[in-house]
Amino acid sequence: MSVGEIIKFYRQKEGLTQEDLGRGICSVTHVSKIERGQTPYASEIISLFSERLQIDIEKENQRFENLGNQLHYWHKVIIMQRMKEVEEIKKELETIPIIGSSSYAAFYNLLQARYYLLKQDFNLTYAILTRVQHDYPDLRAYEKNLYRHVWGIYYLLDYRNSKKECYQKAINILKEINRNEYGNLEYYNHLAAAYQWMNSYVLAYSYAEKALRYYKEVDNFLGALMAESIMLISIGSNVEHDFQEVEAAYYRLIHNSELLNKPDKKTMLLNNLGYEYYRRKDYQNAKRTFKESLTLVKKPSVLYLQRWYNYIKCSFEGKLMRKTELLKHAREGLSMAKVQEATVYKIVFKLLILQIEENYEQYYQYIEKEALPYFESSKSEMLKKRFGKELFHYYMSVEQYEKAGQISNQLIEAIQSE
């Protein structure tokens, strides 16, 4: 941005015409040519313009020249999740009103979208991305790839639509990124996460391994921790793998998350490890690990509900609590789900209560009448398959073969759609 463009921005900001600005200084024609960078100008004229606009033109020009580096550094600390610096730089950038009219406007908007993803404000992220799409149809190569990357992250976190649909959208747009034009190979980690959620563990491991190499090159220890977490989940999906190695790796990452002072990553790792214990029917260790994970999660919240459900479910299946205690905790979970208006958890806690009460006739009726229709409408494929299988086996056991056949067809359709 030239000095003339800076003058034009502040003139328009003050609501002045070119005639107003040039009165007593120079002609309207000369003002116009200066703003468009079409004529030489005397420093005295620029000083008079600056005085009339009440700006320090040298300071404004220097701020603009440093703006590119400042934006790239903001991107770096956002990636590293160094939140204190992220917030400080955000405040500094907000004091530069010219940024929105400069050649860096699209870049700035895209970084704002990434910032709001960090803050989990998905509505604002979506609004910014759609505005960029409309206002900046001709993005530069780096910005175009950043645009794809931010959309990819957004789809990974967007739960308003089918999770499977969003993960596939994330994969599609992230694979459009040109690594040579972009250079930020962090997107490999987001590709790995999307493939992991799609249960494509080989691809998830492959991309996470690429991301890990990149994170090590740029000394991003938090990113390395996240990439290794995905690799562990991929390895853990193979029950034939030496679980002692998996367990040891989890505890190493948990320790690293403590060193990085990242309790949100620690609770995630503890929950994932708890699930590995649970899958292997080691209910005692699963209960212990889920309980430790709970201590690091805000209550009440949807994340707390997930951890709380895991804790009660494994305690029930492992017969690690008295019935009265189980019912008390499950009802507490149902109450929290109602307060949070979390329909999925209202359903699964209701089902858990019926199981604990051994009210199996009502349990299977509730699956058929309430749970499966909701899981179908909300496209919760994993829950649909899990409880659908339970209902299928129940109908087979009571010789209701027609109903069993109907459920079987629904499950086949769900599997074929994957």
Secondary structure as GFF3:
##gff-version 3
##sequence-region A 1 418
A	DSSP	alpha_helix	3	13	.	.	.	ID=ss1
A	DSSP	alpha_helix	18	22	.	.	.	ID=ss2
A	DSSP	alpha_helix	28	35	.	.	.	ID=ss3
A	DSSP	alpha_helix	43	53	.	.	.	ID=ss4
A	DSSP	alpha_helix	57	80	.	.	.	ID=ss5
A	DSSP	alpha_helix	83	94	.	.	.	ID=ss6
A	DSSP	three_ten_helix	97	101	.	.	.	ID=ss7
A	DSSP	alpha_helix	105	118	.	.	.	ID=ss8
A	DSSP	alpha_helix	122	135	.	.	.	ID=ss9
A	DSSP	alpha_helix	141	157	.	.	.	ID=ss10
A	DSSP	alpha_helix	163	174	.	.	.	ID=ss11
A	DSSP	alpha_helix	179	182	.	.	.	ID=ss12
A	DSSP	alpha_helix	187	197	.	.	.	ID=ss13
A	DSSP	alpha_helix	201	217	.	.	.	ID=ss14
A	DSSP	alpha_helix	221	236	.	.	.	ID=ss15
A	DSSP	alpha_helix	243	259	.	.	.	ID=ss16
A	DSSP	alpha_helix	263	279	.	.	.	ID=ss17
A	DSSP	alpha_helix	283	294	.	.	.	ID=ss18
A	DSSP	alpha_helix	302	317	.	.	.	ID=ss19
A	DSSP	alpha_helix	323	340	.	.	.	ID=ss20
A	DSSP	alpha_helix	343	356	.	.	.	ID=ss21
A	DSSP	alpha_helix	360	366	.	.	.	ID=ss22
A	DSSP	pi_helix	367	371	.	.	.	ID=ss23
A	DSSP	alpha_helix	372	377	.	.	.	ID=ss24
A	DSSP	alpha_helix	381	397	.	.	.	ID=ss25
A	DSSP	alpha_helix	401	416	.	.	.	ID=ss26
###
